[in-house]
Amino acid sequence: MEILAWLVPAAVVTLLAMGWAAWAGRPRREESDRSEAAGERLAQALQRPHPGRVAVRRPVVRDRSTGIAVRPSRQPGAAPRRTSEGGTRRSA
C-alpha cells in the first residue's frame, strides 16, 4: 500500500478542484442593479463615440537596422571635403 501513497496528494487536489468547480458553477441570485436607470446609463455609454475611432494613429516608420554603423549624413547642400589628392574622401 505504501507504493500508492503518492496518489493521495493528487486525489486530494482533484477533489478540491471538483468542489470548487461545483461551488463556482452554482446558480446565482438575481442581480439588484437591473433597474431602468442602469439600462439608460448603458444606452448612453454605447451611443458615445469610441475613443479609438476618433483619432487614427499613423504607424511609426523606423529605419531597418542592418547591423552596420553608419555616420550621420552631412547637412544638405554642404560641399564634400576634398583630400590633398584632389578627390573626395570615401571609405572602403
PDB file of N, CA, C and O in Angstrom:
ATOM      1  N   MET A   1       0.806  -1.191   0.000  1.00  0.00           N
ATOM      2  CA  MET A   1       0.000   0.000   0.000  1.00  0.00           C
ATOM      3  C   MET A   1       0.856   1.265   0.000  1.00  0.00           C
ATOM      4  O   MET A   1       0.417   2.310  -0.481  1.00  0.00           O
ATOM      5  N   GLU A   2       2.060   1.180   0.530  1.00  0.00           N
ATOM      6  CA  GLU A   2       2.914   2.358   0.558  1.00  0.00           C
ATOM      7  C   GLU A   2       3.237   2.854  -0.849  1.00  0.00           C
ATOM      8  O   GLU A   2       3.472   4.045  -1.052  1.00  0.00           O
ATOM      9  N   ILE A   3       3.248   1.962  -1.795  1.00  0.00           N
ATOM     10  CA  ILE A   3       3.583   2.347  -3.155  1.00  0.00           C
ATOM     11  C   ILE A   3       2.519   3.272  -3.752  1.00  0.00           C
ATOM     12  O   ILE A   3       2.823   4.047  -4.659  1.00  0.00           O
ATOM     13  N   LEU A   4       1.278   3.205  -3.258  1.00  0.00           N
ATOM     14  CA  LEU A   4       0.200   4.049  -3.771  1.00  0.00           C
ATOM     15  C   LEU A   4       0.044   5.354  -2.999  1.00  0.00           C
ATOM     16  O   LEU A   4      -0.864   6.132  -3.293  1.00  0.00           O
ATOM     17  N   ALA A   5       0.896   5.608  -2.030  1.00  0.00           N
ATOM     18  CA  ALA A   5       0.790   6.816  -1.212  1.00  0.00           C
ATOM     19  C   ALA A   5       1.012   8.084  -2.054  1.00  0.00           C
ATOM     20  O   ALA A   5       0.519   9.150  -1.684  1.00  0.00           O
ATOM     21  N   TRP A   6       1.726   7.996  -3.153  1.00  0.00           N
ATOM     22  CA  TRP A   6       1.957   9.166  -3.992  1.00  0.00           C
ATOM     23  C   TRP A   6       0.678   9.613  -4.689  1.00  0.00           C
ATOM     24  O   TRP A   6       0.618  10.733  -5.196  1.00  0.00           O
ATOM     25  N   LEU A   7      -0.361   8.752  -4.725  1.00  0.00           N
ATOM     26  CA  LEU A   7      -1.631   9.128  -5.344  1.00  0.00           C
ATOM     27  C   LEU A   7      -2.496  10.004  -4.434  1.00  0.00           C
ATOM     28  O   LEU A   7      -3.401  10.687  -4.914  1.00  0.00           O
ATOM     29  N   VAL A   8      -2.227   9.992  -3.134  1.00  0.00           N
ATOM     30  CA  VAL A   8      -3.064  10.729  -2.187  1.00  0.00           C
ATOM     31  C   VAL A   8      -3.053  12.230  -2.468  1.00  0.00           C
ATOM     32  O   VAL A   8      -4.135  12.814  -2.536  1.00  0.00           O
ATOM     33  N   PRO A   9      -1.914  12.892  -2.634  1.00  0.00           N
ATOM     34  CA  PRO A   9      -1.964  14.333  -2.918  1.00  0.00           C
ATOM     35  C   PRO A   9      -2.719  14.663  -4.207  1.00  0.00           C
ATOM     36  O   PRO A   9      -3.453  15.650  -4.260  1.00  0.00           O
ATOM     37  N   ALA A  10      -2.545  13.851  -5.230  1.00  0.00           N
ATOM     38  CA  ALA A  10      -3.251  14.098  -6.488  1.00  0.00           C
ATOM     39  C   ALA A  10      -4.756  13.929  -6.303  1.00  0.00           C
ATOM     40  O   ALA A  10      -5.533  14.699  -6.868  1.00  0.00           O
ATOM     41  N   ALA A  11      -5.176  12.942  -5.528  1.00  0.00           N
ATOM     42  CA  ALA A  11      -6.601  12.721  -5.275  1.00  0.00           C
ATOM     43  C   ALA A  11      -7.194  13.867  -4.456  1.00  0.00           C
ATOM     44  O   ALA A  11      -8.322  14.288  -4.710  1.00  0.00           O
ATOM     45  N   VAL A  12      -6.449  14.369  -3.486  1.00  0.00           N
ATOM     46  CA  VAL A  12      -6.940  15.478  -2.667  1.00  0.00           C
ATOM     47  C   VAL A  12      -7.096  16.732  -3.518  1.00  0.00           C
ATOM     48  O   VAL A  12      -8.101  17.434  -3.409  1.00  0.00           O
ATOM     49  N   VAL A  13      -6.122  17.016  -4.354  1.00  0.00           N
ATOM     50  CA  VAL A  13      -6.202  18.190  -5.225  1.00  0.00           C
ATOM     51  C   VAL A  13      -7.364  18.051  -6.200  1.00  0.00           C
ATOM     52  O   VAL A  13      -8.065  19.027  -6.469  1.00  0.00           O
ATOM     53  N   THR A  14      -7.574  16.868  -6.725  1.00  0.00           N
ATOM     54  CA  THR A  14      -8.679  16.636  -7.654  1.00  0.00           C
ATOM     55  C   THR A  14     -10.017  16.860  -6.965  1.00  0.00           C
ATOM     56  O   THR A  14     -10.906  17.493  -7.533  1.00  0.00           O
ATOM     57  N   LEU A  15     -10.169  16.353  -5.758  1.00  0.00           N
ATOM     58  CA  LEU A  15     -11.418  16.545  -5.022  1.00  0.00           C
ATOM     59  C   LEU A  15     -11.653  18.025  -4.693  1.00  0.00           C
ATOM     60  O   LEU A  15     -12.779  18.513  -4.786  1.00  0.00           O
ATOM     61  N   LEU A  16     -10.598  18.727  -4.314  1.00  0.00           N
ATOM     62  CA  LEU A  16     -10.741  20.157  -4.053  1.00  0.00           C
ATOM     63  C   LEU A  16     -11.145  20.911  -5.321  1.00  0.00           C
ATOM     64  O   LEU A  16     -11.990  21.804  -5.264  1.00  0.00           O
ATOM     65  N   ALA A  17     -10.559  20.565  -6.443  1.00  0.00           N
ATOM     66  CA  ALA A  17     -10.904  21.217  -7.709  1.00  0.00           C
ATOM     67  C   ALA A  17     -12.347  20.928  -8.093  1.00  0.00           C
ATOM     68  O   ALA A  17     -13.046  21.813  -8.585  1.00  0.00           O
ATOM     69  N   MET A  18     -12.796  19.701  -7.875  1.00  0.00           N
ATOM     70  CA  MET A  18     -14.188  19.360  -8.172  1.00  0.00           C
ATOM     71  C   MET A  18     -15.143  20.142  -7.279  1.00  0.00           C
ATOM     72  O   MET A  18     -16.178  20.615  -7.748  1.00  0.00           O
ATOM     73  N   GLY A  19     -14.810  20.284  -6.006  1.00  0.00           N
ATOM     74  CA  GLY A  19     -15.652  21.048  -5.087  1.00  0.00           C
ATOM     75  C   GLY A  19     -15.710  22.518  -5.466  1.00  0.00           C
ATOM     76  O   GLY A  19     -16.778  23.130  -5.434  1.00  0.00           O
ATOM     77  N   TRP A  20     -14.556  23.090  -5.828  1.00  0.00           N
ATOM     78  CA  TRP A  20     -14.531  24.490  -6.233  1.00  0.00           C
ATOM     79  C   TRP A  20     -15.334  24.709  -7.514  1.00  0.00           C
ATOM     80  O   TRP A  20     -16.051  25.704  -7.627  1.00  0.00           O
ATOM     81  N   ALA A  21     -15.224  23.793  -8.479  1.00  0.00           N
ATOM     82  CA  ALA A  21     -15.964  23.930  -9.730  1.00  0.00           C
ATOM     83  C   ALA A  21     -17.468  23.842  -9.477  1.00  0.00           C
ATOM     84  O   ALA A  21     -18.242  24.567 -10.101  1.00  0.00           O
ATOM     85  N   ALA A  22     -17.889  22.958  -8.565  1.00  0.00           N
ATOM     86  CA  ALA A  22     -19.321  22.853  -8.243  1.00  0.00           C
ATOM     87  C   ALA A  22     -19.798  24.132  -7.557  1.00  0.00           C
ATOM     88  O   ALA A  22     -20.899  24.607  -7.837  1.00  0.00           O
ATOM     89  N   TRP A  23     -18.980  24.696  -6.660  1.00  0.00           N
ATOM     90  CA  TRP A  23     -19.368  25.916  -5.961  1.00  0.00           C
ATOM     91  C   TRP A  23     -19.394  27.109  -6.914  1.00  0.00           C
ATOM     92  O   TRP A  23     -20.303  27.935  -6.831  1.00  0.00           O
ATOM     93  N   ALA A  24     -18.422  27.218  -7.814  1.00  0.00           N
ATOM     94  CA  ALA A  24     -18.356  28.345  -8.740  1.00  0.00           C
ATOM     95  C   ALA A  24     -19.465  28.277  -9.782  1.00  0.00           C
ATOM     96  O   ALA A  24     -19.879  29.315 -10.297  1.00  0.00           O
ATOM     97  N   GLY A  25     -19.946  27.110 -10.099  1.00  0.00           N
ATOM     98  CA  GLY A  25     -20.982  26.961 -11.119  1.00  0.00           C
ATOM     99  C   GLY A  25     -22.391  26.954 -10.567  1.00  0.00           C
ATOM    100  O   GLY A  25     -23.336  26.686 -11.309  1.00  0.00           O
ATOM    101  N   ARG A  26     -22.560  27.240  -9.286  1.00  0.00           N
ATOM    102  CA  ARG A  26     -23.893  27.198  -8.680  1.00  0.00           C
ATOM    103  C   ARG A  26     -24.760  28.315  -9.248  1.00  0.00           C
ATOM    104  O   ARG A  26     -24.235  29.321  -9.726  1.00  0.00           O
ATOM    105  N   PRO A  27     -26.071  28.153  -9.202  1.00  0.00           N
ATOM    106  CA  PRO A  27     -26.956  29.230  -9.657  1.00  0.00           C
ATOM    107  C   PRO A  27     -26.834  30.448  -8.740  1.00  0.00           C
ATOM    108  O   PRO A  27     -26.794  30.308  -7.517  1.00  0.00           O
ATOM    109  N   ARG A  28     -26.776  31.618  -9.323  1.00  0.00           N
ATOM    110  CA  ARG A  28     -26.602  32.844  -8.557  1.00  0.00           C
ATOM    111  C   ARG A  28     -27.948  33.519  -8.314  1.00  0.00           C
ATOM    112  O   ARG A  28     -28.946  33.246  -8.980  1.00  0.00           O
ATOM    113  N   ARG A  29     -27.924  34.417  -7.323  1.00  0.00           N
ATOM    114  CA  ARG A  29     -29.102  35.238  -7.082  1.00  0.00           C
ATOM    115  C   ARG A  29     -29.216  36.274  -8.192  1.00  0.00           C
ATOM    116  O   ARG A  29     -28.240  36.576  -8.879  1.00  0.00           O
ATOM    117  N   GLU A  30     -30.402  36.803  -8.355  1.00  0.00           N
ATOM    118  CA  GLU A  30     -30.625  37.824  -9.371  1.00  0.00           C
ATOM    119  C   GLU A  30     -29.913  39.106  -8.956  1.00  0.00           C
ATOM    120  O   GLU A  30     -29.979  39.510  -7.795  1.00  0.00           O
ATOM    121  N   GLU A  31     -29.239  39.739  -9.897  1.00  0.00           N
ATOM    122  CA  GLU A  31     -28.515  40.976  -9.614  1.00  0.00           C
ATOM    123  C   GLU A  31     -29.505  42.087  -9.278  1.00  0.00           C
ATOM    124  O   GLU A  31     -30.577  42.161  -9.878  1.00  0.00           O
ATOM    125  N   SER A  32     -29.161  42.943  -8.336  1.00  0.00           N
ATOM    126  CA  SER A  32     -30.047  44.021  -7.922  1.00  0.00           C
ATOM    127  C   SER A  32     -29.893  45.271  -8.790  1.00  0.00           C
ATOM    128  O   SER A  32     -30.701  46.192  -8.667  1.00  0.00           O
ATOM    129  N   ASP A  33     -28.888  45.334  -9.661  1.00  0.00           N
ATOM    130  CA  ASP A  33     -28.632  46.526 -10.470  1.00  0.00           C
ATOM    131  C   ASP A  33     -29.240  46.403 -11.866  1.00  0.00           C
ATOM    132  O   ASP A  33     -28.642  46.842 -12.848  1.00  0.00           O
ATOM    133  N   ARG A  34     -30.416  45.809 -11.950  1.00  0.00           N
ATOM    134  CA  ARG A  34     -31.090  45.654 -13.240  1.00  0.00           C
ATOM    135  C   ARG A  34     -32.199  46.694 -13.408  1.00  0.00           C
ATOM    136  O   ARG A  34     -33.235  46.416 -14.012  1.00  0.00           O
ATOM    137  N   SER A  35     -31.976  47.865 -12.881  1.00  0.00           N
ATOM    138  CA  SER A  35     -33.003  48.904 -12.924  1.00  0.00           C
ATOM    139  C   SER A  35     -33.014  49.596 -14.285  1.00  0.00           C
ATOM    140  O   SER A  35     -32.135  49.384 -15.120  1.00  0.00           O
ATOM    141  N   GLU A  36     -34.034  50.427 -14.480  1.00  0.00           N
ATOM    142  CA  GLU A  36     -34.128  51.176 -15.736  1.00  0.00           C
ATOM    143  C   GLU A  36     -33.036  52.237 -15.823  1.00  0.00           C
ATOM    144  O   GLU A  36     -32.555  52.551 -16.911  1.00  0.00           O
ATOM    145  N   ALA A  37     -32.648  52.787 -14.673  1.00  0.00           N
ATOM    146  CA  ALA A  37     -31.577  53.790 -14.677  1.00  0.00           C
ATOM    147  C   ALA A  37     -30.268  53.167 -15.167  1.00  0.00           C
ATOM    148  O   ALA A  37     -29.508  53.807 -15.893  1.00  0.00           O
ATOM    149  N   ALA A  38     -30.010  51.937 -14.777  1.00  0.00           N
ATOM    150  CA  ALA A  38     -28.797  51.263 -15.243  1.00  0.00           C
ATOM    151  C   ALA A  38     -28.872  51.018 -16.741  1.00  0.00           C
ATOM    152  O   ALA A  38     -27.864  51.135 -17.436  1.00  0.00           O
ATOM    153  N   GLY A  39     -30.047  50.681 -17.245  1.00  0.00           N
ATOM    154  CA  GLY A  39     -30.223  50.479 -18.680  1.00  0.00           C
ATOM    155  C   GLY A  39     -30.015  51.757 -19.467  1.00  0.00           C
ATOM    156  O   GLY A  39     -29.442  51.741 -20.556  1.00  0.00           O
ATOM    157  N   GLU A  40     -30.483  52.866 -18.911  1.00  0.00           N
ATOM    158  CA  GLU A  40     -30.281  54.152 -19.579  1.00  0.00           C
ATOM    159  C   GLU A  40     -28.804  54.552 -19.595  1.00  0.00           C
ATOM    160  O   GLU A  40     -28.310  55.084 -20.589  1.00  0.00           O
ATOM    161  N   ARG A  41     -28.111  54.294 -18.493  1.00  0.00           N
ATOM    162  CA  ARG A  41     -26.671  54.595 -18.461  1.00  0.00           C
ATOM    163  C   ARG A  41     -25.927  53.763 -19.496  1.00  0.00           C
ATOM    164  O   ARG A  41     -25.014  54.256 -20.157  1.00  0.00           O
ATOM    165  N   LEU A  42     -26.318  52.509 -19.633  1.00  0.00           N
ATOM    166  CA  LEU A  42     -25.682  51.647 -20.625  1.00  0.00           C
ATOM    167  C   LEU A  42     -25.950  52.169 -22.030  1.00  0.00           C
ATOM    168  O   LEU A  42     -25.038  52.198 -22.856  1.00  0.00           O
ATOM    169  N   ALA A  43     -27.182  52.581 -22.316  1.00  0.00           N
ATOM    170  CA  ALA A  43     -27.515  53.094 -23.649  1.00  0.00           C
ATOM    171  C   ALA A  43     -26.721  54.357 -23.964  1.00  0.00           C
ATOM    172  O   ALA A  43     -26.238  54.523 -25.084  1.00  0.00           O
ATOM    173  N   GLN A  44     -26.585  55.247 -22.985  1.00  0.00           N
ATOM    174  CA  GLN A  44     -25.806  56.461 -23.205  1.00  0.00           C
ATOM    175  C   GLN A  44     -24.334  56.135 -23.459  1.00  0.00           C
ATOM    176  O   GLN A  44     -23.694  56.741 -24.318  1.00  0.00           O
ATOM    177  N   ALA A  45     -23.815  55.187 -22.714  1.00  0.00           N
ATOM    178  CA  ALA A  45     -22.410  54.816 -22.899  1.00  0.00           C
ATOM    179  C   ALA A  45     -22.180  54.196 -24.267  1.00  0.00           C
ATOM    180  O   ALA A  45     -21.131  54.414 -24.872  1.00  0.00           O
ATOM    181  N   LEU A  46     -23.140  53.428 -24.766  1.00  0.00           N
ATOM    182  CA  LEU A  46     -22.983  52.796 -26.076  1.00  0.00           C
ATOM    183  C   LEU A  46     -23.123  53.794 -27.215  1.00  0.00           C
ATOM    184  O   LEU A  46     -22.589  53.568 -28.301  1.00  0.00           O
ATOM    185  N   GLN A  47     -23.833  54.897 -26.985  1.00  0.00           N
ATOM    186  CA  GLN A  47     -24.020  55.884 -28.045  1.00  0.00           C
ATOM    187  C   GLN A  47     -22.847  56.840 -28.159  1.00  0.00           C
ATOM    188  O   GLN A  47     -22.691  57.482 -29.198  1.00  0.00           O
ATOM    189  N   ARG A  48     -22.027  56.959 -27.144  1.00  0.00           N
ATOM    190  CA  ARG A  48     -20.863  57.844 -27.211  1.00  0.00           C
ATOM    191  C   ARG A  48     -19.860  57.303 -28.220  1.00  0.00           C
ATOM    192  O   ARG A  48     -19.734  56.089 -28.382  1.00  0.00           O
ATOM    193  N   PRO A  49     -19.138  58.207 -28.908  1.00  0.00           N
ATOM    194  CA  PRO A  49     -18.138  57.724 -29.878  1.00  0.00           C
ATOM    195  C   PRO A  49     -16.985  57.022 -29.156  1.00  0.00           C
ATOM    196  O   PRO A  49     -16.570  57.399 -28.060  1.00  0.00           O
ATOM    197  N   HIS A  50     -16.511  56.019 -29.809  1.00  0.00           N
ATOM    198  CA  HIS A  50     -15.407  55.244 -29.250  1.00  0.00           C
ATOM    199  C   HIS A  50     -14.117  56.046 -29.358  1.00  0.00           C
ATOM    200  O   HIS A  50     -13.832  56.593 -30.424  1.00  0.00           O
ATOM    201  N   PRO A  51     -13.316  56.135 -28.271  1.00  0.00           N
ATOM    202  CA  PRO A  51     -12.101  56.952 -28.332  1.00  0.00           C
ATOM    203  C   PRO A  51     -11.079  56.454 -29.349  1.00  0.00           C
ATOM    204  O   PRO A  51     -10.277  57.248 -29.841  1.00  0.00           O
ATOM    205  N   GLY A  52     -11.086  55.189 -29.670  1.00  0.00           N
ATOM    206  CA  GLY A  52     -10.122  54.655 -30.631  1.00  0.00           C
ATOM    207  C   GLY A  52     -10.460  55.019 -32.061  1.00  0.00           C
ATOM    208  O   GLY A  52      -9.585  54.990 -32.927  1.00  0.00           O
ATOM    209  N   ARG A  53     -11.712  55.361 -32.327  1.00  0.00           N
ATOM    210  CA  ARG A  53     -12.115  55.674 -33.696  1.00  0.00           C
ATOM    211  C   ARG A  53     -12.026  57.151 -34.017  1.00  0.00           C
ATOM    212  O   ARG A  53     -12.126  57.537 -35.182  1.00  0.00           O
ATOM    213  N   VAL A  54     -11.840  57.980 -33.009  1.00  0.00           N
ATOM    214  CA  VAL A  54     -11.775  59.420 -33.236  1.00  0.00           C
ATOM    215  C   VAL A  54     -10.436  59.799 -33.865  1.00  0.00           C
ATOM    216  O   VAL A  54     -10.402  60.461 -34.902  1.00  0.00           O
ATOM    217  N   ALA A  55      -9.365  59.392 -33.260  1.00  0.00           N
ATOM    218  CA  ALA A  55      -8.033  59.732 -33.754  1.00  0.00           C
ATOM    219  C   ALA A  55      -7.382  58.483 -34.345  1.00  0.00           C
ATOM    220  O   ALA A  55      -7.267  57.454 -33.679  1.00  0.00           O
ATOM    221  N   VAL A  56      -6.965  58.587 -35.584  1.00  0.00           N
ATOM    222  CA  VAL A  56      -6.313  57.464 -36.243  1.00  0.00           C
ATOM    223  C   VAL A  56      -4.810  57.611 -36.039  1.00  0.00           C
ATOM    224  O   VAL A  56      -4.224  58.635 -36.390  1.00  0.00           O
ATOM    225  N   ARG A  57      -4.209  56.608 -35.484  1.00  0.00           N
ATOM    226  CA  ARG A  57      -2.762  56.640 -35.279  1.00  0.00           C
ATOM    227  C   ARG A  57      -2.056  56.178 -36.544  1.00  0.00           C
ATOM    228  O   ARG A  57      -2.413  55.174 -37.160  1.00  0.00           O
ATOM    229  N   ARG A  58      -1.055  56.940 -36.899  1.00  0.00           N
ATOM    230  CA  ARG A  58      -0.258  56.543 -38.055  1.00  0.00           C
ATOM    231  C   ARG A  58       0.864  55.642 -37.575  1.00  0.00           C
ATOM    232  O   ARG A  58       1.441  55.885 -36.515  1.00  0.00           O
ATOM    233  N   PRO A  59       1.179  54.614 -38.331  1.00  0.00           N
ATOM    234  CA  PRO A  59       2.257  53.725 -37.900  1.00  0.00           C
ATOM    235  C   PRO A  59       3.604  54.439 -37.917  1.00  0.00           C
ATOM    236  O   PRO A  59       3.875  55.273 -38.781  1.00  0.00           O
ATOM    237  N   VAL A  60       4.419  54.101 -36.964  1.00  0.00           N
ATOM    238  CA  VAL A  60       5.746  54.690 -36.860  1.00  0.00           C
ATOM    239  C   VAL A  60       6.657  54.009 -37.877  1.00  0.00           C
ATOM    240  O   VAL A  60       6.800  52.787 -37.874  1.00  0.00           O
ATOM    241  N   VAL A  61       7.265  54.802 -38.736  1.00  0.00           N
ATOM    242  CA  VAL A  61       8.169  54.256 -39.745  1.00  0.00           C
ATOM    243  C   VAL A  61       9.583  54.343 -39.177  1.00  0.00           C
ATOM    244  O   VAL A  61      10.086  55.430 -38.893  1.00  0.00           O
ATOM    245  N   ARG A  62      10.194  53.219 -39.023  1.00  0.00           N
ATOM    246  CA  ARG A  62      11.546  53.168 -38.477  1.00  0.00           C
ATOM    247  C   ARG A  62      12.496  52.602 -39.525  1.00  0.00           C
ATOM    248  O   ARG A  62      12.129  51.749 -40.333  1.00  0.00           O
ATOM    249  N   ASP A  63      13.721  53.102 -39.486  1.00  0.00           N
ATOM    250  CA  ASP A  63      14.739  52.560 -40.378  1.00  0.00           C
ATOM    251  C   ASP A  63      15.083  51.154 -39.938  1.00  0.00           C
ATOM    252  O   ASP A  63      15.247  50.880 -38.749  1.00  0.00           O
ATOM    253  N   ARG A  64      15.188  50.289 -40.888  1.00  0.00           N
ATOM    254  CA  ARG A  64      15.529  48.916 -40.577  1.00  0.00           C
ATOM    255  C   ARG A  64      17.022  48.821 -40.319  1.00  0.00           C
ATOM    256  O   ARG A  64      17.831  49.260 -41.137  1.00  0.00           O
ATOM    257  N   SER A  65      17.379  48.256 -39.201  1.00  0.00           N
ATOM    258  CA  SER A  65      18.784  48.164 -38.835  1.00  0.00           C
ATOM    259  C   SER A  65      19.458  47.056 -39.635  1.00  0.00           C
ATOM    260  O   SER A  65      18.927  45.953 -39.763  1.00  0.00           O
ATOM    261  N   THR A  66      20.631  47.367 -40.169  1.00  0.00           N
ATOM    262  CA  THR A  66      21.388  46.374 -40.917  1.00  0.00           C
ATOM    263  C   THR A  66      22.552  45.836 -40.107  1.00  0.00           C
ATOM    264  O   THR A  66      23.233  44.904 -40.532  1.00  0.00           O
ATOM    265  N   GLY A  67      22.781  46.424 -38.936  1.00  0.00           N
ATOM    266  CA  GLY A  67      23.890  45.995 -38.109  1.00  0.00           C
ATOM    267  C   GLY A  67      25.192  46.673 -38.464  1.00  0.00           C
ATOM    268  O   GLY A  67      26.230  46.350 -37.885  1.00  0.00           O
ATOM    269  N   ILE A  68      25.166  47.614 -39.412  1.00  0.00           N
ATOM    270  CA  ILE A  68      26.371  48.322 -39.822  1.00  0.00           C
ATOM    271  C   ILE A  68      26.283  49.739 -39.282  1.00  0.00           C
ATOM    272  O   ILE A  68      25.263  50.409 -39.444  1.00  0.00           O
ATOM    273  N   ALA A  69      27.347  50.193 -38.643  1.00  0.00           N
ATOM    274  CA  ALA A  69      27.367  51.560 -38.118  1.00  0.00           C
ATOM    275  C   ALA A  69      27.576  52.522 -39.275  1.00  0.00           C
ATOM    276  O   ALA A  69      28.503  52.355 -40.067  1.00  0.00           O
ATOM    277  N   VAL A  70      26.725  53.520 -39.374  1.00  0.00           N
ATOM    278  CA  VAL A  70      26.804  54.499 -40.447  1.00  0.00           C
ATOM    279  C   VAL A  70      26.882  55.874 -39.817  1.00  0.00           C
ATOM    280  O   VAL A  70      26.122  56.196 -38.903  1.00  0.00           O
ATOM    281  N   ARG A  71      27.808  56.685 -40.313  1.00  0.00           N
ATOM    282  CA  ARG A  71      27.917  58.048 -39.818  1.00  0.00           C
ATOM    283  C   ARG A  71      26.707  58.850 -40.287  1.00  0.00           C
ATOM    284  O   ARG A  71      26.180  58.612 -41.374  1.00  0.00           O
ATOM    285  N   PRO A  72      26.272  59.798 -39.467  1.00  0.00           N
ATOM    286  CA  PRO A  72      25.134  60.615 -39.914  1.00  0.00           C
ATOM    287  C   PRO A  72      25.524  61.442 -41.128  1.00  0.00           C
ATOM    288  O   PRO A  72      26.662  61.896 -41.244  1.00  0.00           O
ATOM    289  N   SER A  73      24.584  61.632 -42.019  1.00  0.00           N
ATOM    290  CA  SER A  73      24.883  62.384 -43.234  1.00  0.00           C
ATOM    291  C   SER A  73      25.062  63.859 -42.902  1.00  0.00           C
ATOM    292  O   SER A  73      24.555  64.361 -41.899  1.00  0.00           O
ATOM    293  N   ARG A  74      25.797  64.532 -43.773  1.00  0.00           N
ATOM    294  CA  ARG A  74      26.038  65.961 -43.569  1.00  0.00           C
ATOM    295  C   ARG A  74      24.796  66.738 -43.952  1.00  0.00           C
ATOM    296  O   ARG A  74      23.848  66.193 -44.517  1.00  0.00           O
ATOM    297  N   GLN A  75      24.820  68.004 -43.637  1.00  0.00           N
ATOM    298  CA  GLN A  75      23.690  68.859 -43.961  1.00  0.00           C
ATOM    299  C   GLN A  75      23.537  68.940 -45.472  1.00  0.00           C
ATOM    300  O   GLN A  75      24.526  68.954 -46.205  1.00  0.00           O
ATOM    301  N   PRO A  76      22.298  68.994 -45.933  1.00  0.00           N
ATOM    302  CA  PRO A  76      22.089  69.079 -47.387  1.00  0.00           C
ATOM    303  C   PRO A  76      22.655  70.387 -47.939  1.00  0.00           C
ATOM    304  O   PRO A  76      22.521  71.447 -47.329  1.00  0.00           O
ATOM    305  N   GLY A  77      23.275  70.288 -49.079  1.00  0.00           N
ATOM    306  CA  GLY A  77      23.832  71.466 -49.726  1.00  0.00           C
ATOM    307  C   GLY A  77      25.272  71.741 -49.341  1.00  0.00           C
ATOM    308  O   GLY A  77      25.908  72.605 -49.946  1.00  0.00           O
ATOM    309  N   ALA A  78      25.814  71.030 -48.346  1.00  0.00           N
ATOM    310  CA  ALA A  78      27.205  71.251 -47.947  1.00  0.00           C
ATOM    311  C   ALA A  78      28.123  70.584 -48.964  1.00  0.00           C
ATOM    312  O   ALA A  78      27.860  69.469 -49.415  1.00  0.00           O
ATOM    313  N   ALA A  79      29.193  71.270 -49.318  1.00  0.00           N
ATOM    314  CA  ALA A  79      30.140  70.731 -50.302  1.00  0.00           C
ATOM    315  C   ALA A  79      30.959  69.612 -49.661  1.00  0.00           C
ATOM    316  O   ALA A  79      31.322  69.712 -48.489  1.00  0.00           O
ATOM    317  N   PRO A  80      31.258  68.540 -50.417  1.00  0.00           N
ATOM    318  CA  PRO A  80      32.071  67.459 -49.861  1.00  0.00           C
ATOM    319  C   PRO A  80      33.503  67.929 -49.618  1.00  0.00           C
ATOM    320  O   PRO A  80      34.018  68.774 -50.349  1.00  0.00           O
ATOM    321  N   ARG A  81      34.132  67.385 -48.603  1.00  0.00           N
ATOM    322  CA  ARG A  81      35.518  67.762 -48.291  1.00  0.00           C
ATOM    323  C   ARG A  81      36.455  67.133 -49.310  1.00  0.00           C
ATOM    324  O   ARG A  81      36.254  65.995 -49.736  1.00  0.00           O
ATOM    325  N   ARG A  82      37.458  67.869 -49.689  1.00  0.00           N
ATOM    326  CA  ARG A  82      38.447  67.391 -50.661  1.00  0.00           C
ATOM    327  C   ARG A  82      39.706  66.953 -49.935  1.00  0.00           C
ATOM    328  O   ARG A  82      40.089  67.548 -48.927  1.00  0.00           O
ATOM    329  N   THR A  83      40.347  65.911 -50.447  1.00  0.00           N
ATOM    330  CA  THR A  83      41.610  65.444 -49.889  1.00  0.00           C
ATOM    331  C   THR A  83      42.754  66.179 -50.579  1.00  0.00           C
ATOM    332  O   THR A  83      42.537  66.958 -51.507  1.00  0.00           O
ATOM    333  N   SER A  84      43.965  65.923 -50.118  1.00  0.00           N
ATOM    334  CA  SER A  84      45.132  66.591 -50.706  1.00  0.00           C
ATOM    335  C   SER A  84      45.362  66.138 -52.150  1.00  0.00           C
ATOM    336  O   SER A  84      46.008  66.841 -52.926  1.00  0.00           O
ATOM    337  N   GLU A  85      44.824  64.942 -52.515  1.00  0.00           N
ATOM    338  CA  GLU A  85      44.998  64.460 -53.886  1.00  0.00           C
ATOM    339  C   GLU A  85      43.977  65.103 -54.822  1.00  0.00           C
ATOM    340  O   GLU A  85      44.087  64.966 -56.041  1.00  0.00           O
ATOM    341  N   GLY A  86      42.996  65.796 -54.273  1.00  0.00           N
ATOM    342  CA  GLY A  86      42.041  66.477 -55.124  1.00  0.00           C
ATOM    343  C   GLY A  86      40.706  65.742 -55.236  1.00  0.00           C
ATOM    344  O   GLY A  86      39.741  66.329 -55.727  1.00  0.00           O
ATOM    345  N   GLY A  87      40.612  64.521 -54.816  1.00  0.00           N
ATOM    346  CA  GLY A  87      39.369  63.759 -54.902  1.00  0.00           C
ATOM    347  C   GLY A  87      38.543  63.882 -53.628  1.00  0.00           C
ATOM    348  O   GLY A  87      39.011  64.424 -52.626  1.00  0.00           O
ATOM    349  N   THR A  88      37.359  63.396 -53.669  1.00  0.00           N
ATOM    350  CA  THR A  88      36.542  63.391 -52.456  1.00  0.00           C
ATOM    351  C   THR A  88      36.936  62.223 -51.580  1.00  0.00           C
ATOM    352  O   THR A  88      37.436  61.207 -52.063  1.00  0.00           O
ATOM    353  N   ARG A  89      36.716  62.370 -50.338  1.00  0.00           N
ATOM    354  CA  ARG A  89      37.123  61.343 -49.392  1.00  0.00           C
ATOM    355  C   ARG A  89      36.047  60.250 -49.300  1.00  0.00           C
ATOM    356  O   ARG A  89      34.873  60.560 -49.093  1.00  0.00           O
ATOM    357  N   ARG A  90      36.429  59.002 -49.451  1.00  0.00           N
ATOM    358  CA  ARG A  90      35.489  57.894 -49.370  1.00  0.00           C
ATOM    359  C   ARG A  90      36.017  56.810 -48.465  1.00  0.00           C
ATOM    360  O   ARG A  90      37.226  56.651 -48.297  1.00  0.00           O
ATOM    361  N   SER A  91      35.111  56.078 -47.894  1.00  0.00           N
ATOM    362  CA  SER A  91      35.539  54.959 -47.051  1.00  0.00           C
ATOM    363  C   SER A  91      35.581  53.691 -47.885  1.00  0.00           C
ATOM    364  O   SER A  91      35.003  53.633 -48.971  1.00  0.00           O
ATOM    365  N   ALA A  92      36.260  52.685 -47.378  1.00  0.00           N
ATOM    366  CA  ALA A  92      36.434  51.436 -48.130  1.00  0.00           C
ATOM    367  C   ALA A  92      35.185  50.638 -48.169  1.00  0.00           C
ATOM    368  O   ALA A  92      35.160  49.559 -48.761  1.00  0.00           O
TER     369      ALA A  92
END
